[in-house]
Amino acid sequence: MENNSSIRDSHPVKGLLVKGFQRKYLRSRAHHLDPVVLVGKGGLSDAVLRKIDKSLEEHELIKVRFLEYTRDEIKAMCDGIETASRAICAGRVGHVGIFYRRHTDPGKRHIQIPEEQSHSIQS
């Protein structure tokens, strides 16, 4: 039986539960990535959403840069991307959002999200 008290955050993407340490892992994997999609004045157009969908299919983990938007507008667009692309927003830093969607083909998955948090002992 699963202990739901340990789940900090969940996302209804195909039943995938994403915990805080898993989001942190995804953010660390995305650190070296450059944004692959730029969202300009046109906002989340169909073309932008198709580009995000295609990029997630190819890479699983991507960065999206939002140009000239407020924090609240960026948050709303991140929510829209999550819904439209069935992706998880692993985090936002300034004008950049980090998105993850597990590849549907297990043979093409590049990222293995840890199931349990590793506890390192610091001395």
Order of alpha helices (4+ residues) and beta strands (2+ residues): alpha-beta-alpha-beta-alpha-beta-beta
